[in-house]
Amino acid sequence: MSDAAAPAVRDKSKLDDVLLAMDVVDTLRHRERLVMTELDAGAREAALLVRLKDIYAAQGIDVPERILKEGVKALEEKRFLYEPPKPSFGVSLAKLYITRDRWLAPVSFALVAAAALVGAWQFGVVAPAKARAAEVRIELAETLPAELARLHADINAVVLEDAARLKSDALFAEGQRAVAAADAEAAREARDGMRTLKDDLAAIYQVRVVYGPGEEYTGVFRIPDDVPGARNYYLIVESVDPVGGLVDVPVTSEEDRRSARVTRWGQRVSEAVFYAVAADKGDDQIVQNSVIGQKPAGYLSPQYTVETPGGAILEW
């Protein structure tokens, strides 16, 4: 038992000596004025040791002289002085690792959020954009050219007037130019114009004068700005298909050149026709001859059975 305990006692003694030497160094550092006065002024080591003994004696601590010498030597050698490592990549990594509790969770969250944003961008924006671009390429290469050609052929098969045929040819050429220029929007506009033209040519309706209960106007007149004192006469009419339904038709106002698709408008007629309809309605509030035009298939405009100089209005 005694042999095993002896090394432990010696080790404790060495540890105490080291701790005392470290305390001496610490005392010297905290007494910077003492160090500067005695050491820098060239005072002898013995005088410094005496001063150190006095310092420890004042605290009731008995420090052997060899420990004091060891402390002075350690101070000169900077043995117990901590010198922070110089900046380097390794030191930076070490500091990052030591402080990981502070930055690891926020950085992880930021990375997950960034990954989610990238994924959302890819699936919500990039992928749909690529799909749309692919659809447009197919549309320009196949769909639109085929639709334009089919509509042009369908119109030519039913058109009965030169104005409509020329309009179809112009829209077809415009659509082809847009396809060649990879302008999908312009090509679609030309296709839609041909669809409307086809529908307008196929439409069949009558132009009827409006009358009956609740109808405020059957006809109106206007004094044109460019001819003071003159009058333009209009019958209020509507377009009615063979089963009694109203049909949207394109009408352009001669007053402001505004165009719209409507079921009711003011159709300009001669003064004689205007007053003849007024007289027809005057006896029983019914217009016996209310149909003043027919629009057959293959034509864009109605064929009127009354005298009309052309022109229309959209408001009255």
C-alpha positions in Angstrom: 0.0 0.0 0.0 2.8 2.5 0.9 4.7 1.9 -2.4 1.5 2.6 -4.4 0.8 5.8 -2.4 4.3 7.3 -2.7 4.1 8.2 -6.4 0.7 9.9 -5.8 2.3 12.1 -3.1 5.1 13.1 -5.4 2.7 13.9 -8.2 0.7 16.1 -5.9 3.8 17.9 -4.8 4.8 18.6 -8.4 1.3 19.8 -9.2 1.4 22.2 -6.2 4.8 23.5 -7.4 3.4 24.2 -10.9 0.3 25.8 -9.4 2.5 28.0 -7.2 4.7 29.0 -10.1 1.6 29.8 -12.2 0.3 32.0 -9.3 3.6 33.8 -9.2 3.4 34.5 -12.9 -0.2 35.7 -12.4 0.9 38.0 -9.5 3.7 39.4 -11.6 1.3 40.1 -14.5 -1.3 41.8 -12.3 1.5 43.9 -10.8 2.6 45.3 -14.2 4.1 48.4 -12.5 6.3 46.1 -10.4 7.5 44.2 -13.4 8.2 47.3 -15.4 10.0 49.0 -12.5 12.1 46.1 -11.4 12.8 44.1 -14.5 12.8 46.8 -17.2 14.9 49.0 -15.0 17.6 46.3 -14.7 17.0 45.6 -11.0 18.6 42.4 -9.8 16.5 39.3 -9.6 17.2 39.0 -5.9 15.5 42.3 -5.2 12.5 41.2 -7.2 12.3 37.9 -5.3 12.4 39.8 -2.0 9.5 41.9 -3.2 7.5 38.8 -4.2 8.2 37.2 -0.8 6.8 40.3 0.8 3.7 40.2 -1.3 2.9 36.6 -0.5 3.9 37.0 3.2 1.3 39.8 3.4 -1.2 37.3 2.3 0.0 34.7 4.8 1.5 32.4 2.1 4.9 30.9 2.4 6.3 30.4 -1.1 9.8 28.7 -1.5 12.4 30.8 -3.3 12.8 28.1 -6.0 9.2 28.5 -6.8 9.5 32.3 -7.0 12.5 31.9 -9.3 10.6 29.4 -11.4 7.7 31.9 -11.7 10.0 34.7 -12.8 11.7 32.4 -15.3 8.3 31.3 -16.6 7.1 34.9 -17.0 10.2 35.7 -19.0 9.7 32.6 -21.1 6.0 33.3 -21.4 5.5 29.8 -20.4 2.0 30.2 -18.9 1.0 33.0 -21.3 -1.9 32.2 -23.6 -1.3 33.3 -27.1 -4.3 33.0 -29.4 -3.6 31.1 -32.6 -3.0 33.1 -35.7 -5.9 33.4 -38.1 -6.0 30.5 -40.6 -8.5 28.3 -42.4 -8.1 25.6 -39.8 -8.7 28.0 -36.9 -11.9 29.3 -38.7 -13.2 25.8 -39.1 -12.5 25.1 -35.4 -14.4 28.2 -34.3 -17.3 27.3 -36.6 -17.4 23.8 -35.0 -17.2 25.2 -31.5 -20.1 27.7 -32.1 -22.2 25.1 -34.0 -25.0 25.2 -31.4 -25.6 28.9 -32.3 -25.6 28.7 -36.1 -26.3 25.0 -37.1 -30.1 25.1 -36.5 -30.7 28.5 -38.4 -28.4 27.5 -41.2 -30.1 24.1 -41.5 -33.5 25.8 -41.6 -32.2 28.3 -44.2 -30.9 25.4 -46.4 -34.2 23.5 -46.1 -36.1 26.7 -46.9 -33.9 27.4 -49.9 -34.3 23.9 -51.2 -38.0 24.2 -50.8 -38.0 27.5 -52.7 -35.9 26.0 -55.5 -38.2 23.1 -55.7 -41.2 25.3 -55.8 -39.6 27.5 -58.5 -38.8 24.5 -60.6 -42.2 22.8 -60.3 -44.3 26.0 -60.1 -42.5 28.2 -62.7 -39.7 26.5 -64.7 -41.5 23.3 -65.5 -44.8 24.9 -66.5 -42.9 27.5 -68.6 -41.0 24.7 -70.4 -44.3 22.8 -70.9 -46.0 26.0 -72.4 -43.0 26.6 -74.6 -43.2 23.0 -75.9 -47.0 23.5 -76.5 -46.4 26.7 -78.4 -43.7 25.0 -80.6 -46.2 22.2 -81.4 -49.0 24.8 -82.0 -46.9 26.8 -84.4 -45.5 23.7 -86.2 -48.8 21.7 -86.5 -52.0 23.0 -84.9 -52.2 26.5 -86.1 -51.2 25.9 -89.7 -53.8 23.0 -89.9 -56.5 25.1 -88.4 -55.9 28.1 -90.7 -55.9 25.9 -93.8 -59.1 24.1 -92.7 -61.0 27.3 -91.9 -59.9 28.9 -95.2 -61.2 25.9 -97.1 -64.5 25.9 -95.1 -65.1 29.5 -95.8 -64.3 29.2 -99.5 -66.9 26.4 -99.6 -69.8 28.6 -98.4 -68.9 32.2 -99.2 -71.1 33.9 -101.8 -69.7 37.4 -101.8 -66.4 38.8 -102.9 -65.9 41.0 -99.8 -66.1 38.0 -97.5 -63.8 36.0 -99.7 -61.2 38.8 -99.7 -61.4 39.1 -96.0 -60.9 35.3 -95.6 -57.8 35.4 -97.9 -56.4 38.4 -95.9 -56.8 36.6 -92.5 -55.3 33.4 -93.9 -52.2 35.2 -95.3 -51.9 37.1 -92.0 -52.0 33.8 -90.0 -49.4 32.2 -92.3 -47.0 35.2 -91.8 -47.4 35.0 -88.1 -46.6 31.2 -88.1 -43.5 31.9 -90.1 -42.4 34.6 -87.7 -43.2 32.3 -84.7 -45.7 34.8 -83.4 -48.2 32.5 -81.8 -50.4 35.3 -80.5 -50.8 36.9 -83.9 -51.5 33.5 -85.5 -54.2 32.8 -82.9 -55.8 36.2 -83.6 -55.9 35.4 -87.3 -57.4 32.0 -86.6 -60.1 33.5 -84.3 -60.9 36.1 -86.9 -61.5 33.3 -89.5 -63.7 31.4 -87.0 -65.8 34.5 -86.5 -66.0 35.1 -90.2 -67.1 31.5 -90.8 -69.8 31.8 -88.2 -71.1 35.1 -89.6 -71.3 33.6 -93.0 -73.2 30.6 -91.7 -75.7 32.7 -89.7 -79.2 33.0 -91.0 -81.5 35.7 -89.6 -84.2 38.3 -90.3 -83.9 42.0 -89.5 -87.1 43.0 -87.7 -88.4 46.4 -86.6 -88.8 46.5 -82.8 -92.3 47.3 -81.5 -94.7 46.2 -78.9 -95.4 46.7 -75.2 -92.4 48.0 -73.3 -90.6 49.2 -76.4 -90.0 52.9 -76.1 -88.7 53.5 -79.7 -89.4 52.0 -83.0 -87.5 54.7 -84.9 -85.5 57.9 -84.2 -83.9 60.6 -86.3 -80.7 62.5 -85.9 -79.4 65.8 -87.2 -75.8 65.1 -88.5 -73.1 67.5 -87.4 -71.7 67.8 -90.9 -75.0 68.8 -92.5 -76.9 71.2 -90.3 -80.7 71.2 -90.9 -80.6 67.7 -92.4 -82.0 64.6 -90.8 -80.9 60.9 -90.8 -83.7 58.4 -90.1 -83.2 55.1 -88.3 -85.5 52.2 -87.5 -84.6 50.3 -84.3 -84.2 46.7 -85.4 -83.0 43.3 -84.1 -81.6 40.2 -85.6 -83.8 37.0 -85.2 -82.9 33.5 -86.3 -85.5 31.0 -87.8 -86.4 29.7 -84.4 -86.9 33.1 -82.8 -83.6 33.5 -81.1 -81.5 36.6 -81.2 -78.2 36.6 -83.1 -75.1 38.6 -82.3 -74.1 40.5 -85.4 -71.3 43.0 -86.1 -72.4 46.6 -86.4 -70.4 49.7 -86.9 -71.8 53.1 -85.8 -71.5 55.8 -88.5 -71.5 58.4 -85.7 -68.3 57.5 -83.9 -67.0 54.5 -86.0 -67.3 52.2 -82.9 -67.9 48.6 -83.8 -69.6 46.0 -81.6 -71.5 42.7 -81.8 -75.1 43.4 -80.9 -78.6 41.9 -81.3 -80.2 45.4 -81.6 -79.2 48.5 -83.5 -80.5 51.5 -85.3 -80.6 50.8 -89.1 -80.6 53.9 -91.3 -83.5 54.1 -93.8 -84.9 56.6 -96.2 -87.4 59.3 -94.9 -90.2 57.6 -96.8 -89.6 54.2 -95.2 -89.3 55.8 -91.8 -92.7 57.5 -92.0 -94.3 54.5 -93.6 -93.4 52.3 -90.6 -94.5 55.1 -88.3 -97.9 55.1 -90.0 -98.1 51.3 -89.9 -97.6 51.3 -86.2 -99.8 54.3 -85.6 -103.2 52.6 -86.1 -102.8 49.6 -83.7 -99.3 49.9 -82.3 -98.3 46.9 -84.4 -95.9 47.0 -87.3 -97.4 44.7 -89.8 -94.5 44.7 -92.2 -91.8 44.5 -89.5 -89.3 42.4 -91.5 -87.2 44.7 -93.5 -84.2 42.4 -94.4 -83.0 38.9 -94.7 -79.5 37.6 -94.0 -78.9 34.3 -95.9 -76.0 31.9 -95.5 -72.8 32.8 -97.4 -73.2 36.5 -97.0 -72.0 38.9 -94.2 -74.6 41.6 -94.5 -78.4 41.4 -94.7 -80.2 42.0 -97.9 -82.8 44.7 -97.2 -86.3 44.9 -98.8 -86.7 48.6 -98.0 -84.8 51.6 -99.2 -81.8 52.2 -97.0 -78.7 54.4 -97.7 -76.7 52.2 -95.3 -75.2 53.2 -92.0 -76.2 52.3 -88.5 -76.1 53.6 -84.9 -75.5 51.8 -81.6 -77.0 54.3 -79.3 -80.3 56.3 -79.4 
